[in-house]
Amino acid sequence: MDGKRYWNPLKSTVEAVPNQLVISDEEPGIMSAPHWHAQVEVNFVFSGYVEYQMQGYNVRLDEGALSLFWGGVPHRVIDTAAGSRFVAIHLPILHFFRLRLAADMQQKLMRGGTLVTAEREREDDHAFARWSEFLRSNDEARMNHAIEEVLLRIERIRFAPYRLLEAGAAEQAETETPDQTSFHNIGRICEFVTQNFRDDIDSRAIALHADIHPKYAMSVFKKSTGMTLNEYVSLLRLSYAQALLMREEANVLEVALDSGFGSLSAFNKSFRKLSGMSPSDFKRQMRMRPDMPPN
């Protein structure tokens, strides 16, 4: 072995819990296949480096780099240095809309861009170590405090040199930064969808929970996120299905039905559209990962 760590999909939890905050503070693991999740992801590299393959481009995060990207776009770690350490904070999507980012920056991130600092702040190492400790404490007050400070740190990126990396510009729907009313409605929509995505839900049921008209629900969600409600529901189902497929005993048909898809054909079509491969191929690729040293 080369001394580098390799990602073990069987130990990954973020894919199965789209409405929860998930944090890892460890050596980055090289991934044999891309994964995706419904959270936005904040990375800070304490030491070494980590290189990601995104859709259409690669990004290398060196020591001291801070990054933000939307986890709904397939991505994977393709290289790292032995002994590197980073913290990966996966925040439920609602927190992304709390960020006071420029509208064009928000749009590019939702389309698969990656925001990266060009220089570290003097207190970053100490701050991210503290936030990592707080977020893993199971103490609600400490966790909420850390989330607020992480969001403020992300917002400060724009006051110093930074990079916003993205794939070739493709035609995408324009998004808008939500106002307070829209933010409240998006929050209720996300809450309902993350709790019920495995059931047979549609825009009418979602709007009923948010106490708004179905057409308005579809409109405000698309304008704010760039996704339709159906696409968001499908993303959560695919994220959950991905977690199930990582298990050795997974049966593709059972995974499809357990994830909320009404048929195997619909599941196969949606999975291939997002990942570029069939569920069966994804399952096989997970089994082909290199032998991993003990964590």
MARKESE-619454 format. One record per residue: residue number from 1; residue in three letters; chain; x, y, z of N, C-alpha, C in turn. Coordinates in steps of 0.02 Angstrom, whole numbers, plus 50000, padded with zeros to 5 digits. Layout:
BEGIN
   num   residu   chaine   n.east   n.north    n.up   ca.east   ca.north   ca.up   c.east   c.north    c.up
   NUM      ALA        A        X         Y       Z         X          Y       Z        X         Y       Z
...
end
This chain:
BEGIN
   num   residu   chaine   n.east   n.north    n.up   ca.east   ca.north   ca.up   c.east   c.north    c.up
     1      MET        A    50042     49940   50000     50000      50000   50000    50044     50062   50000
     2      ASP        A    50017     50118   49979     50054      50180   49973    50048     50224   50035
     3      GLY        A    50018     50198   50088     50010      50237   50149    49951     50283   50149
     4      LYS        A    49915     50288   50092     49857      50331   50088    49795     50293   50112
     5      ARG        A    49746     50331   50135     49684      50300   50159    49636     50293   50100
     6      TYR        A    49598     50239   50101     49546      50229   50050    49478     50228   50082
     7      TRP        A    49432     50263   50052     49364      50272   50078    49327     50206   50081
     8      ASN        A    49295     50194   50137     49255      50133   50145    49181     50152   50142
     9      PRO        A    49147     50138   50086     49077      50158   50079    49031     50127   50131
    10      LEU        A    49051     50070   50159     49008      50037   50208    49005     50077   50273
    11      LYS        A    49053     50121   50284     49054      50162   50345    49027     50232   50333
    12      SER        A    49007     50247   50271     48981      50313   50256    48908     50319   50276
    13      THR        A    48890     50374   50308     48821      50383   50333    48784     50441   50301
    14      VAL        A    48820     50488   50271     48789      50550   50248    48735     50539   50195
    15      GLU        A    48743     50487   50154     48696      50477   50099    48626     50459   50124
    16      ALA        A    48622     50427   50181     48558      50401   50206    48519     50450   50249
    17      VAL        A    48550     50507   50267     48517      50553   50314    48516     50625   50285
    18      PRO        A    48477     50637   50233     48479      50701   50198    48458     50762   50239
    19      ASN        A    48424     50751   50294     48401      50807   50335    48444     50818   50397
    20      GLN        A    48502     50783   50400     48544      50788   50460    48612     50817   50444
    21      LEU        A    48642     50848   50494     48712      50870   50489    48757     50811   50502
    22      VAL        A    48806     50802   50458     48855      50747   50466    48924     50777   50462
    23      ILE        A    48968     50758   50507     49036      50784   50508    49087     50728   50512
    24      SER        A    49142     50736   50476     49198      50689   50483    49262     50730   50491
    25      ASP        A    49304     50711   50537     49368      50744   50549    49420     50689   50549
    26      GLU        A    49455     50682   50492     49496      50623   50482    49543     50632   50423
    27      GLU        A    49579     50580   50407     49619      50579   50346    49573     50569   50287
    28      PRO        A    49579     50608   50233     49535      50598   50175    49546     50528   50146
    29      GLY        A    49493     50500   50118     49498      50433   50088    49486     50436   50013
    30      ILE        A    49531     50404   49975     49523      50402   49902    49463     50358   49886
    31      MET        A    49421     50381   49840     49357      50348   49825    49360     50314   49757
    32      SER        A    49336     50252   49755     49337      50213   49693    49282     50234   49645
    33      ALA        A    49232     50268   49671     49175      50291   49630    49147     50354   49660
    34      PRO        A    49114     50396   49619     49083      50457   49646    49026     50440   49694
    35      HIS        A    49011     50486   49738     48950      50482   49778    48917     50550   49778
    36      TRP        A    48859     50554   49807     48822      50617   49811    48779     50616   49872
    37      HIS        A    48756     50674   49894     48713      50679   49953    48675     50744   49949
    38      ALA        A    48624     50751   49990     48579      50809   49986    48603     50869   50025
    39      GLN        A    48659     50864   50059     48686      50919   50098    48736     50960   50057
    40      VAL        A    48748     51023   50079     48805      51060   50054    48865     51039   50096
    41      GLU        A    48925     51042   50067     48984      51016   50102    49036     51071   50110
    42      VAL        A    49058     51079   50172     49112      51125   50189    49174     51084   50206
    43      ASN        A    49230     51098   50174     49293      51063   50188    49344     51114   50213
    44      PHE        A    49383     51094   50263     49443      51132   50282    49500     51083   50290
    45      VAL        A    49557     51098   50258     49615      51053   50259    49665     51077   50312
    46      PHE        A    49672     51038   50364     49720      51054   50417    49792     51042   50394
    47      SER        A    49803     50987   50358     49870      50969   50336    49866     50925   50274
    48      GLY        A    49920     50927   50233     49921      50888   50172    49878     50919   50118
    49      TYR        A    49844     50877   50080     49800      50903   50028    49748     50850   50011
    50      VAL        A    49696     50871   49977     49645      50825   49951    49623     50851   49883
    51      GLU        A    49619     50805   49835     49598      50824   49767    49533     50790   49750
    52      TYR        A    49485     50830   49727     49419      50805   49707    49411     50804   49631
    53      GLN        A    49373     50756   49609     49347      50756   49540    49273     50775   49544
    54      MET        A    49258     50833   49516     49189      50856   49512    49162     50839   49443
    55      GLN        A    49104     50863   49426     49077      50852   49360    49105     50905   49313
    56      GLY        A    49154     50884   49272     49181      50929   49222    49246     50963   49242
    57      TYR        A    49271     50953   49302     49333      50984   49323    49359     50950   49387
    58      ASN        A    49423     50961   49401     49454      50938   49463    49472     50998   49506
    59      VAL        A    49475     50989   49572     49496      51043   49617    49540     51013   49671
    60      ARG        A    49597     51044   49681     49643      51022   49733    49641     51072   49790
    61      LEU        A    49631     51047   49851     49629      51088   49911    49693     51074   49950
    62      ASP        A    49736     51125   49953     49798      51118   49989    49789     51138   50062
    63      GLU        A    49841     51128   50102     49839      51144   50172    49815     51215   50184
    64      GLY        A    49765     51222   50228     49736      51288   50243    49679     51308   50199
    65      ALA        A    49663     51268   50148     49608      51285   50102    49540     51271   50135
    66      LEU        A    49493     51315   50121     49423      51309   50143    49380     51307   50080
    67      SER        A    49333     51261   50076     49292      51256   50015    49219     51243   50033
    68      LEU        A    49177     51258   49985     49105      51246   49991    49080     51221   49924
    69      PHE        A    49041     51166   49924     49009      51143   49862    48945     51106   49879
    70      TRP        A    48903     51099   49829     48838      51067   49834    48847     50992   49823
    71      GLY        A    48830     50953   49874     48843      50881   49872    48796     50842   49826
    72      GLY        A    48744     50875   49800     48698      50840   49755    48728     50824   49687
    73      VAL        A    48785     50853   49672     48821      50838   49610    48872     50784   49625
    74      PRO        A    48874     50729   49587     48921      50675   49601    48993     50700   49604
    75      HIS        A    49030     50677   49654     49099      50699   49665    49136     50644   49701
    76      ARG        A    49202     50645   49696     49242      50595   49731    49312     50620   49743
    77      VAL        A    49343     50596   49797     49413      50609   49811    49455     50563   49768
    78      ILE        A    49501     50593   49728     49542      50552   49683    49615     50549   49706
    79      ASP        A    49635     50593   49751     49704      50590   49775    49710     50628   49841
    80      THR        A    49759     50610   49880     49775      50643   49943    49845     50623   49963
    81      ALA        A    49873     50657   50010     49939      50639   50036    49930     50596   50098
    82      ALA        A    49973     50547   50106     49971      50505   50166    49979     50550   50228
    83      GLY        A    49935     50539   50277     49938      50578   50338    49903     50645   50336
    84      SER        A    49869     50660   50281     49830      50722   50277    49774     50721   50328
    85      ARG        A    49749     50780   50346     49691      50784   50390    49646     50840   50366
    86      PHE        A    49581     50825   50363     49533      50877   50346    49468     50866   50384
    87      VAL        A    49428     50918   50387     49362      50911   50416    49311     50924   50360
    88      ALA        A    49261     50880   50355     49208      50887   50306    49142     50895   50344
    89      ILE        A    49111     50953   50336     49048      50968   50371    48993     50968   50319
    90      HIS        A    48946     50922   50327     48890      50915   50280    48828     50948   50312
    91      LEU        A    48808     51005   50284     48753      51044   50312    48689     51033   50272
    92      PRO        A    48632     51021   50306     48568      51017   50270    48558     51078   50226
    93      ILE        A    48527     51069   50169     48523      51120   50118    48492     51186   50143
    94      LEU        A    48450     51182   50193     48418      51244   50218    48471     51294   50241
    95      HIS        A    48526     51269   50270     48578      51315   50293    48612     51351   50235
    96      PHE        A    48613     51319   50177     48643      51352   50118    48604     51416   50102
    97      PHE        A    48538     51413   50109     48497      51471   50092    48499     51525   50147
    98      ARG        A    48528     51508   50203     48538      51558   50255    48600     51600   50241
    99      LEU        A    48645     51574   50200     48706      51610   50184    48690     51673   50143
   100      ARG        A    48721     51728   50162     48711      51791   50125    48764     51795   50070
   101      LEU        A    48751     51757   50017     48795      51755   49959    48766     51794   49902
   102      ALA        A    48808     51819   49858     48784      51852   49798    48744     51803   49757
   103      ALA        A    48692     51828   49722     48648      51784   49685    48685     51743   49633
   104      ASP        A    48734     51774   49597     48770      51737   49545    48814     51683   49576
   105      MET        A    48842     51695   49635     48882      51645   49669    48838     51587   49691
   106      GLN        A    48780     51601   49718     48733      51549   49739    48713     51506   49679
   107      GLN        A    48699     51539   49622     48680      51502   49562    48735     51454   49540
   108      LYS        A    48797     51478   49538     48852      51437   49515    48865     51378   49561
   109      LEU        A    48857     51388   49626     48866      51334   49674    48812     51281   49665
   110      MET        A    48749     51301   49656     48695      51254   49646    48702     51215   49581
   111      ARG        A    48739     51243   49533     48750      51209   49469    48811     51164   49471
   112      GLY        A    48846     51161   49527     48903      51116   49532    48970     51150   49540
   113      GLY        A    48970     51215   49554     49033      51251   49564    49062     51237   49633
   114      THR        A    49125     51255   49642     49159      51247   49706    49191     51313   49725
   115      LEU        A    49175     51337   49784     49203      51399   49810    49264     51382   49854
   116      VAL        A    49321     51412   49839     49383      51396   49875    49419     51460   49895
   117      THR        A    49442     51462   49957     49481      51519   49980    49550     51519   49948
   118      ALA        A    49576     51578   49936     49644      51584   49909    49695     51591   49964
   119      GLU        A    49673     51607   50025     49719      51612   50081    49681     51596   50146
   120      ARG        A    49717     51567   50194     49685      51548   50257    49685     51608   50305
   121      GLU        A    49635     51610   50347     49635      51659   50401    49679     51633   50458
   122      ARG        A    49709     51678   50496     49757      51659   50548    49726     51611   50599
   123      GLU        A    49661     51621   50613     49629      51580   50666    49592     51519   50638
   124      ASP        A    49597     51504   50573     49558      51450   50543    49572     51382   50576
   125      ASP        A    49635     51365   50586     49651      51299   50614    49618     51290   50682
   126      HIS        A    49626     51340   50725     49597      51335   50793    49520     51335   50789
   127      ALA        A    49493     51379   50745     49420      51384   50741    49388     51320   50716
   128      PHE        A    49416     51290   50662     49386      51230   50635    49396     51170   50682
   129      ALA        A    49450     51170   50720     49458      51117   50771    49404     51124   50824
   130      ARG        A    49389     51185   50844     49337      51196   50895    49268     51178   50867
   131      TRP        A    49255     51201   50806     49189      51186   50776    49180     51111   50766
   132      SER        A    49233     51077   50747     49230      51004   50739    49212     50971   50805
   133      GLU        A    49244     50994   50859     49230      50967   50925    49157     50981   50945
   134      PHE        A    49134     51042   50934     49065      51060   50952    49014     51021   50912
   135      LEU        A    49026     51013   50847     48977      50979   50804    48974     50905   50818
   136      ARG        A    49025     50877   50848     49025      50806   50866    49007     50794   50939
   137      SER        A    48985     50847   50973     48975      50842   51045    48906     50816   51065
   138      ASN        A    48858     50817   51019     48788      50800   51034    48757     50848   51084
   139      ASP        A    48789     50905   51094     48762      50958   51136    48730     51010   51090
   140      GLU        A    48663     51014   51093     48627      51055   51044    48650     51128   51045
   141      ALA        A    48662     51157   51104     48683      51226   51108    48751     51236   51074
   142      ARG        A    48798     51191   51087     48864      51196   51056    48860     51186   50981
   143      MET        A    48819     51138   50960     48812      51124   50889    48783     51185   50852
   144      ASN        A    48731     51214   50879     48700      51273   50847    48749     51331   50845
   145      HIS        A    48788     51340   50898     48838      51393   50900    48890     51383   50845
   146      ALA        A    48912     51321   50837     48962      51306   50786    48934     51317   50716
   147      ILE        A    48872     51297   50704     48842      51307   50638    48841     51381   50621
   148      GLU        A    48820     51423   50668     48817      51495   50655    48886     51522   50638
   149      GLU        A    48937     51500   50674     49004      51525   50660    49032     51499   50594
   150      VAL        A    49017     51437   50577     49038      51410   50512    49006     51450   50455
   151      LEU        A    48942     51466   50461     48908      51505   50409    48940     51574   50402
   152      LEU        A    48956     51605   50458     48988      51671   50455    49057     51666   50422
   153      ARG        A    49093     51612   50437     49159      51604   50405    49152     51596   50330
   154      ILE        A    49102     51558   50308     49091      51550   50236    49074     51618   50204
   155      GLU        A    49032     51657   50237     49013      51723   50210    49074     51769   50204
   156      ARG        A    49123     51761   50248     49182      51804   50246    49229     51788   50188
   157      ILE        A    49218     51731   50155     49262      51714   50099    49263     51770   50047
   158      ARG        A    49205     51801   50036     49202      51851   49982    49241     51915   49997
   159      PHE        A    49264     51924   50059     49301      51984   50077    49376     51976   50067
   160      ALA        A    49398     51919   50042     49468      51906   50029    49472     51870   49961
   161      PRO        A    49532     51863   49933     49538      51828   49869    49510     51757   49874
   162      TYR        A    49474     51736   49822     49445      51669   49820    49439     51646   49747
   163      ARG        A    49427     51581   49739     49413      51553   49673    49344     51522   49673
   164      LEU        A    49309     51528   49617     49245      51494   49608    49251     51452   49545
   165      LEU        A    49264     51389   49555     49277      51343   49499    49211     51312   49475
   166      GLU        A    49207     51303   49411     49146      51272   49383    49162     51240   49317
   167      ALA        A    49118     51194   49296     49125      51162   49231    49105     51211   49177
   168      GLY        A    49111     51190   49114     49092      51232   49059    49020     51256   49067
   169      ALA        A    49009     51319   49050     48943      51350   49059    48891     51316   49016
   170      ALA        A    48841     51286   49048     48785      51256   49012    48722     51296   49029
   171      GLU        A    48674     51293   48986     48612      51331   48998    48576     51302   49059
   172      GLN        A    48564     51345   49107     48530      51325   49168    48478     51378   49186
   173      ALA        A    48428     51356   49223     48377      51404   49245    48407     51454   49294
   174      GLU        A    48388     51517   49288     48412      51568   49334    48382     51556   49404
   175      THR        A    48421     51570   49455     48396      51565   49523    48396     51633   49555
   176      GLU        A    48358     51640   49608     48352      51703   49644    48366     51690   49718
   177      THR        A    48399     51738   49751     48408      51733   49823    48340     51742   49857
   178      PRO        A    48318     51694   49898     48251      51698   49927    48244     51754   49979
   179      ASP        A    48186     51788   49978     48172      51836   50031    48149     51798   50093
   180      GLN        A    48131     51834   50146     48115      51802   50210    48055     51755   50204
   181      THR        A    48003     51777   50168     47944      51735   50159    47961     51672   50120
   182      SER        A    47998     51682   50065     48017      51625   50024    48061     51576   50063
   183      PHE        A    48107     51604   50102     48152      51562   50142    48111     51520   50191
   184      HIS        A    48061     51550   50222     48018      51513   50269    47982     51457   50233
   185      ASN        A    47956     51471   50173     47919      51420   50135    47966     51364   50112
   186      ILE        A    48026     51382   50090     48075      51332   50069    48092     51287   50128
   187      GLY        A    48099     51317   50187     48114      51278   50247    48060     51227   50261
   188      ARG        A    47998     51247   50256     47943      51200   50269    47940     51145   50215
   189      ILE        A    47954     51165   50153     47955      51116   50098    48010     51065   50110
   190      CYS        A    48071     51088   50126     48127      51042   50137    48114     50997   50197
   191      GLU        A    48085     51025   50249     48070      50985   50308    48023     50927   50291
   192      PHE        A    47970     50942   50254     47921      50891   50236    47952     50838   50190
   193      VAL        A    47989     50862   50139     48017      50815   50090    48068     50769   50122
   194      THR        A    48112     50797   50165     48163      50754   50195    48134     50702   50243
   195      GLN        A    48075     50716   50269     48042      50669   50314    47999     50618   50278
   196      ASN        A    47981     50633   50215     47931      50591   50181    47951     50570   50110
   197      PHE        A    48014     50580   50090     48033      50567   50020    48026     50494   50000
   198      ARG        A    48026     50448   50049     48018      50377   50031    47946     50358   50020
   199      ASP        A    47900     50404   50034     47828      50392   50022    47809     50419   49953
   200      ASP        A    47748     50405   49934     47722      50429   49869    47696     50501   49879
   201      ILE        A    47740     50550   49873     47721      50620   49882    47726     50658   49816
   202      ASP        A    47686     50710   49809     47688      50752   49750    47686     50825   49771
   203      SER        A    47686     50870   49723     47688      50942   49739    47627     50964   49779
   204      ARG        A    47570     50932   49768     47510      50951   49805    47518     50935   49880
   205      ALA        A    47543     50875   49895     47553      50857   49965    47605     50901   49998
   206      ILE        A    47658     50917   49961     47712      50959   49987    47685     51029   50001
   207      ALA        A    47647     51057   49954     47619      51124   49962    47569     51126   50020
   208      LEU        A    47530     51073   50027     47481      51070   50082    47515     51075   50149
   209      HIS        A    47572     51042   50156     47609      51045   50219    47635     51116   50231
   210      ALA        A    47659     51149   50178     47686      51216   50186    47631     51270   50187
   211      ASP        A    47569     51249   50177     47511      51294   50178    47517     51348   50124
   212      ILE        A    47538     51326   50064     47543      51371   50007    47514     51336   49946
   213      HIS        A    47501     51373   49892     47473      51345   49831    47525     51302   49796
   214      PRO        A    47505     51245   49767     47553      51202   49733    47594     51237   49679
   215      LYS        A    47562     51279   49640     47600      51314   49587    47651     51362   49616
   216      TYR        A    47633     51395   49672     47680      51440   49705    47738     51399   49735
   217      ALA        A    47722     51342   49764     47774      51299   49793    47825     51279   49740
   218      MET        A    47800     51258   49682     47845      51237   49628    47886     51296   49604
   219      SER        A    47855     51354   49598     47889      51414   49572    47943     51439   49619
   220      VAL        A    47926     51447   49684     47974      51476   49731    48033     51428   49741
   221      PHE        A    48020     51363   49740     48074      51315   49749    48121     51315   49689
   222      LYS        A    48094     51316   49629     48135      51316   49569    48176     51381   49563
   223      LYS        A    48145     51438   49579     48181      51501   49574    48238     51506   49624
   224      SER        A    48229     51475   49682     48278      51481   49735    48334     51428   49730
   225      THR        A    48318     51369   49704     48366      51315   49704    48391     51295   49635
   226      GLY        A    48353     51313   49582     48370      51290   49515    48345     51220   49501
   227      MET        A    48314     51188   49552     48287      51121   49544    48211     51123   49548
   228      THR        A    48178     51077   49514     48107      51069   49524    48096     51029   49588
   229      LEU        A    48036     51030   49614     48020      50990   49673    48031     50916   49658
   230      ASN        A    48010     50894   49598     48019      50823   49581    48093     50804   49579
   231      GLU        A    48135     50850   49555     48207      50836   49553    48236     50831   49623
   232      TYR        A    48212     50873   49669     48236      50871   49737    48215     50806   49772
   233      VAL        A    48152     50787   49762     48128      50723   49791    48169     50666   49763
   234      SER        A    48182     50667   49698     48221      50614   49666    48292     50612   49693
   235      LEU        A    48322     50670   49705     48390      50673   49731    48394     50639   49800
   236      LEU        A    48346     50654   49843     48346      50623   49910    48336     50548   49905
   237      ARG        A    48293     50526   49861     48282      50454   49852    48346     50420   49826
   238      LEU        A    48380     50453   49779     48441      50425   49751    48497     50424   49802
   239      SER        A    48500     50475   49844     48550      50476   49897    48540     50418   49945
   240      TYR        A    48477     50408   49965     48461      50353   50010    48474     50286   49977
   241      ALA        A    48455     50280   49913     48466      50218   49876    48541     50202   49871
   242      GLN        A    48581     50253   49860     48653      50245   49856    48680     50213   49920
   243      ALA        A    48655     50237   49977     48678      50210   50041    48660     50135   50046
   244      LEU        A    48600     50117   50024     48579      50047   50026    48621     50003   49979
   245      LEU        A    48637     50031   49920     48675      49992   49871    48746     49978   49894
   246      MET        A    48771     50015   49941     48838      50004   49967    48842     49941   50010
   247      ARG        A    48785     49916   50030     48784      49855   50072    48793     49794   50027
   248      GLU        A    48831     49747   50051     48848      49687   50012    48785     49648   49991
   249      GLU        A    48735     49646   50035     48676      49605   50023    48621     49641   49984
   250      ALA        A    48635     49701   49959     48583      49743   49928    48554     49710   49866
   251      ASN        A    48487     49712   49861     48451      49689   49802    48424     49752   49767
   252      VAL        A    48439     49760   49703     48424      49822   49668    48349     49837   49668
   253      LEU        A    48307     49788   49656     48235      49799   49656    48211     49821   49725
   254      GLU        A    48234     49787   49777     48214      49806   49845    48238     49876   49862
   255      VAL        A    48298     49893   49840     48324      49961   49852    48280     50012   49818
   256      ALA        A    48260     49999   49756     48218      50046   49719    48153     50059   49756
   257      LEU        A    48120     50007   49778     48055      50014   49810    48062     50045   49880
   258      ASP        A    48115     50026   49916     48125      50052   49983    48144     50126   49982
   259      SER        A    48171     50149   49926     48192      50219   49920    48136     50265   49897
   260      GLY        A    48080     50236   49877     48023      50278   49858    48008     50278   49784
   261      PHE        A    48046     50240   49744     48031      50237   49673    47976     50185   49660
   262      GLY        A    47931     50202   49616     47874      50158   49604    47890     50098   49561
   263      SER        A    47946     50100   49527     47963      50044   49483    48039     50040   49474
   264      LEU        A    48062     49982   49453     48134      49973   49441    48156     50015   49382
   265      SER        A    48114     50020   49331     48133      50058   49271    48142     50133   49288
   266      ALA        A    48097     50160   49329     48103      50230   49349    48167     50241   49390
   267      PHE        A    48182     50194   49433     48243      50198   49474    48305     50196   49430
   268      ASN        A    48308     50148   49384     48365      50142   49340    48376     50205   49299
   269      LYS        A    48322     50234   49273     48327      50294   49232    48353     50353   49272
   270      SER        A    48325     50363   49332     48347      50419   49374    48419     50410   49398
   271      PHE        A    48437     50349   49417     48504      50336   49442    48556     50347   49387
   272      ARG        A    48541     50323   49327     48588      50332   49272    48595     50405   49253
   273      LYS        A    48539     50443   49256     48541      50513   49238    48587     50552   49285
   274      LEU        A    48586     50536   49349     48627      50572   49398    48700     50548   49398
   275      SER        A    48709     50482   49398     48776      50454   49409    48813     50434   49346
   276      GLY        A    48776     50425   49291     48808      50403   49229    48817     50328   49225
   277      MET        A    48789     50292   49273     48794      50219   49273    48730     50189   49302
   278      SER        A    48720     50125   49291     48662      50092   49318    48673     50076   49392
   279      PRO        A    48620     50065   49431     48629      50044   49501    48672     49981   49508
   280      SER        A    48663     49933   49462     48702      49871   49465    48775     49885   49454
   281      ASP        A    48791     49929   49405     48861      49947   49392    48891     49983   49452
   282      PHE        A    48852     50027   49483     48876      50063   49542    48892     50014   49598
   283      LYS        A    48848     49965   49608     48858      49915   49660    48922     49875   49647
   284      ARG        A    48933     49856   49583     48993      49819   49565    49056     49862   49576
   285      GLN        A    49051     49926   49559     49109      49970   49566    49128     49979   49639
   286      MET        A    49078     49981   49683     49092      49986   49754    49131     49924   49778
   287      ARG        A    49116     49866   49750     49150      49805   49771    49222     49803   49745
   288      MET        A    49237     49843   49694     49303      49841   49663    49352     49888   49696
   289      ARG        A    49332     49922   49752     49376      49969   49785    49439     49934   49809
   290      PRO        A    49495     49971   49815     49557      49940   49839    49549     49916   49912
   291      ASP        A    49591     49869   49931     49593      49850   50002    49612     49910   50043
   292      MET        A    49578     49920   50098     49588      49980   50137    49625     49964   50202
   293      PRO        A    49673     50008   50219     49706      49998   50283    49658     50013   50339
   294      PRO        A    49669     49988   50399     49624      50001   50455    49617     50076   50467
   295      ASN        A    49556     50098   50486     49545      50169   50502    49573     50184   50572
end
